[in-house]
Amino acid sequence: MPRKTVPVPVPPGSRWCFGCARLLPLGAFAVERRDPEGRTKRCRRCLHRARHERRERQAILEEAVARIEAAYRRQRPADPD
């Protein structure tokens, strides 16, 4: 996968957000020890939005699994013990 590049020059004290494609102050980014620059690639707002969307998708998936399991239990014949 090719590296993402910043499309504009970034002044000191700022960073490019690859989520919302905006130039923001460093305070808008969470600390990331693994990153050479020490900050995340996406701003806190984008991280929050991604986390919220992931939780919504997970909830929908869990509801679907529960419906499928309930339908399976209804169709499955009882054990003749």
N, C-alpha and C positions, 0 to 999 in steps of 0.2 A: 504494500500500500504506500503510495507516495506521501511524503510529509506535507502537512498543511503549511501554507505560507501566508504571512500577513500581507494584505493587499495595500496597506498604507504605511508610511513611516510612523514609528511609535516613539513619542517623546518620553524622556525619563519620567518615572512616576506614573506611567500609564501602561495599559496592556490591552491587547486585542482579544475580544471574546469571540470564540469560534461558534458559539451557540446563537447569539443574536447579531453577530457581525457588527459590533460597535466598539469604539475605542473608549475605554473606561479607566477611572483611576484605580490604582492597585488595591485600595481598600474595598473595592467591589468584588474582589476575588478571594477565595478561601486559600489557606495555607496548604501547600502540597509538598511534603518533604522529598518525594521522589522526583519532582520536576527540577531541572537544573536552575530555573529562575525562582523556584520556591512558591509558585502560585499555580492554581488550577487553570486549565485551558478555557473553561467556561465560567462566567460570572456566577455569583451566588444566586441571583434570580433565575438564571437558566438551569442551574443545578437543582433548585427547588422545584421548578416546573417539570423537569425530567423525572424527579423523584415522585412527584404527585401523579404524573401520567403513568409511571410504572406501577404505582400502587393501585390506580384505577384499573389498569389492564389485569393485574394480579387478582383483584376482587372479582372481575368479570369471569376470569378463568376458573376461579374457585367455585363461583356460583354454577357455572356450566358443568363442572365435574360433579358437584353435589346433585344436580338435576339428573345427570346420566346415571350416577350410582343409585339414586332413588328409583329411577325407572327400571334399572336392572334388578333391584330387590323386589319390585312389584311383579316382574315377569318371571322371576326365578321360582320354580316349584319348591314347596316346603320339603324338608328332609323327612322321610318316613320313619323316624326313630320312635 
